[in-house]
Amino acid sequence: MSLPKYSVIIPVYNRPDEMSEMFDSLQCQTIKSFEVVVVEDGSDQKSDHLIAEYHLPIHYFFKPNTGPGDSRNFGMEKAKGDYFIFFDSDCILPEDYFEKLDQAIEEIQPDAFGGPDAAHSSFSDVQKAINYAMTSFFTTGGIRGGKKQLDRYQPRSFNMGLKREVFEKVGGFADIHPGEDPDLSFRIMNAGFKVSLIQDAVVFHKRRINFGKFIKQVYKFGVVRVILNRWYPGTGKLVYILPTLFLLGVLGLLVLAPFSAGYSLLPLGLLICLIGFDALKNNSLLVSLLAIPASFIQLLGYGFGFLKSQFKLNLLGQEERKAFPSFFFGKK
């Protein structure tokens, strides 16, 4: 029996319902040259009972809870494919995902790669609004899967792949979370491997969060970006600073509002209108309205995390693990 070309590695923690949807989308693939490695990360609600329902080469492993990065590393140690492909359990694949991936690998010949994410029509309005905030030009500057990011792209672990030889030379994910995926990308690039964006390899990313969880998530993203900039000098970009400038700008406009008869708030009103109109491309008025608070949460939460991390790490000179111990799995 020939070895699979791809090893699909999925860490999962208490999400059997999501794994059922993921397995459904894998079974519908037009190309099935893959095995599936499920790493149950110490879950109380396991997914092993689902395996018999699918005609897929699924290899199931249960291990103590050590976080998603270490679980992916565990999966790579068990995998047999030439390429390791990572998905989060809250993703759904279009049926031609591996068909598109095959075509792109043949054309681009990357050593490591990632693809964009999008909202599926079945997602809730809040999930669609959050997806907009995570991918919109107004909130991210188009750095998540934009057409200009074909090289030096930092794949995200919800849709990421690499050659076996890359893992054997560079190693796996570090214990930081979030941020373990761009950290690995930087190490791969520093080792001389080619990392690329595959635009057509899209996944539908459910983002199982509400607005309360979303602000905590983007806050962590802001904190981690400063840590990564410290670890990898020269990787900082202006776009990473813009949310903090936005945060400071909003505070300034609010302070000026009583002294300007509210006219200082006009720029915020203009931005609200721009986001609302742009989000109408989702063909839903409700989603476009929800995209406004989602976008402000994205900018303000990330901006505050980035500012706090700058203060602790670069102004006070604290060490990363002492300044933010909860960001290092098992190092609290």
Long-range contacts (C-beta under 8 A, 24 or more apart in sequence): 3-80, 3-81, 3-82, 4-33, 4-34, 4-35, 4-57, 4-80, 4-81, 5-33, 5-34, 5-81, 5-82, 5-83, 6-33, 6-34, 6-35, 6-81, 6-82, 6-83, 6-84, 6-85, 6-98, 6-101, 6-161, 7-34, 7-35, 7-37, 7-75, 7-76, 7-79, 7-80, 7-81, 7-83, 7-84, 7-85, 8-34, 8-35, 8-36, 8-37, 8-85, 8-87, 9-37, 9-39, 9-72, 9-75, 9-76, 9-79, 9-84, 9-85, 9-86, 9-87, 10-36, 10-37, 10-38, 10-39, 10-75, 10-86, 10-87, 10-88, 10-89, 11-39, 11-41, 11-68, 11-71, 11-72, 11-75, 11-88, 11-89, 12-38, 12-39, 12-40, 12-41, 12-43, 12-47, 12-89, 13-40, 13-41, 13-42, 13-43, 13-65, 13-68, 13-89, 14-43, 14-44, 14-45, 15-43, 15-45, 15-47, 15-89, 15-90, 16-45, 16-46, 16-47, 16-49, 16-50, 18-89, 18-90, 18-206, 18-208, 19-47, 19-50, 19-89, 20-47, 20-50, 21-92, 22-87, 22-89, 22-91, 22-92, 22-93, 23-50, 23-53, 23-54, 23-56, 23-58, 24-92, 25-92, 25-93, 25-94, 25-95, 25-97, 26-54, 26-56, 26-93, 27-54, 27-55, 27-56, 28-95, 29-93, 29-95, 29-96, 29-97, 29-98, 29-99, 30-95, 30-96, 30-98, 30-99, 31-98, 31-99, 31-102, 32-56, 32-98, 33-98, 33-102, 34-81, 34-85, 34-98, 35-59, 35-79, 35-80, 35-81, 37-61, 37-75, 37-78, 37-79, 39-63, 39-71, 39-72, 39-74, 39-75, 41-65, 41-66, 41-67, 41-68, 41-71, 42-66, 66-329, 66-330, 67-175, 67-177, 67-329, 67-330, 68-157, 68-173, 68-177, 68-180, 69-157, 69-172, 69-173, 69-174, 69-175, 69-176, 69-177, 69-180, 69-329, 70-172, 70-173, 70-175, 70-329, 72-157, 72-172, 72-173, 73-172, 73-173, 76-167, 76-172, 79-164, 81-164, 82-163, 82-164, 83-161, 83-162, 83-163, 83-164, 84-161, 84-162, 84-163, 84-164, 84-167, 85-160, 85-161, 86-157, 86-158, 86-159, 86-160, 86-161, 87-158, 87-159, 87-203, 88-157, 88-158, 88-205, 90-158, 90-205, 90-206, 90-207, 90-208, 91-117, 91-158, 91-159, 91-203, 91-204, 91-205, 91-206, 92-120, 92-203, 92-204, 92-206, 93-203, 93-204, 94-202, 94-203, 94-204, 97-201, 97-202, 97-203, 100-198, 100-200, 100-201, 100-202, 101-161, 101-198, 101-201, 103-200, 104-198, 104-200, 104-201, 105-198, 108-196, 108-198, 109-194, 110-194, 110-195, 110-196, 110-198, 111-162, 111-163, 111-165, 111-166, 111-188, 111-193, 111-194, 111-195, 112-155, 112-160, 112-161, 112-162, 112-163, 112-166, 112-185, 112-188, 112-193, 112-194, 112-195, 112-196, 113-153, 113-155, 113-160, 113-161, 113-162, 113-195, 113-196, 113-197, 113-198, 113-201, 114-153, 114-154, 114-155, 114-156, 114-159, 114-160, 114-161, 114-185, 114-195, 114-197, 114-198, 114-201, 115-145, 115-155, 115-159, 115-197, 115-198, 115-199, 115-200, 115-201, 115-202, 115-203, 116-144, 116-145, 116-159, 116-197, 116-199, 116-201, 116-202, 116-203, 117-144, 117-145, 117-156, 117-158, 117-159, 117-202, 117-203, 117-204, 117-205, 118-202, 118-203, 118-204, 118-205, 119-204, 119-205, 119-282, 120-204, 120-206, 123-204, 123-206, 125-284, 125-286, 125-287, 125-290, 126-210, 126-211, 126-290, 126-294, 127-206, 127-207, 127-208, 128-282, 128-284, 128-287, 128-290, 129-279, 129-287, 129-290, 129-291, 129-293, 129-294, 130-207, 130-209, 130-211, 130-214, 130-294, 131-205, 131-207, 132-279, 132-282, 132-287, 132-291, 132-294, 132-295, 133-214, 133-291, 133-294, 133-295, 133-297, 133-298, 134-207, 134-298, 136-275, 136-278, 136-279, 136-291, 136-295, 137-278, 138-271, 138-274, 138-275, 138-278, 138-295, 139-295, 139-298, 139-299, 140-239, 140-298, 141-239, 141-242, 143-237, 143-239, 145-197, 145-199, 147-199, 149-197, 150-196, 150-197, 150-199, 151-194, 151-195, 151-196, 151-197, 152-189, 152-195, 153-185, 153-195, 153-196, 153-197, 154-181, 154-182, 154-185, 154-186, 154-195, 155-181, 155-185, 155-195, 155-197, 156-181, 156-182, 157-181, 158-203, 158-205, 159-201, 159-202, 159-203, 159-205, 162-188, 163-193, 166-191, 166-193, 175-328, 175-329, 175-330, 175-331, 176-224, 176-227, 176-327, 176-328, 176-329, 177-327, 177-328, 177-329, 178-217, 178-220, 178-221, 178-224, 178-327, 179-221, 179-224, 179-225, 179-227, 179-228, 179-327, 182-228, 183-228, 183-231, 186-228, 186-231, 186-232, 186-235, 190-232, 211-293, 211-294, 211-297, 214-294, 214-297, 214-298, 214-301, 215-297, 215-300, 215-301, 216-301, 217-301, 218-297, 218-298, 218-301, 218-302, 218-305, 219-301, 219-302, 219-304, 219-305, 220-305, 220-327, 221-302, 221-305, 222-301, 222-302, 222-303, 222-304, 222-305, 222-306, 222-307, 222-308, 222-309, 223-305, 223-306, 223-308, 223-309, 223-324, 223-327, 224-305, 224-309, 224-327, 225-305, 225-306, 225-309, 226-306, 226-309, 226-310, 226-313, 226-314, 227-309, 227-313, 227-320, 227-324, 227-327, 230-313, 230-314, 230-320, 240-306, 241-306, 243-298, 243-299, 243-300, 243-302, 243-303, 243-306, 244-303, 244-304, 244-306, 244-307, 244-310, 245-303, 246-299, 246-300, 246-303, 247-299, 247-300, 247-303, 247-304, 247-307, 248-303, 248-307, 250-300
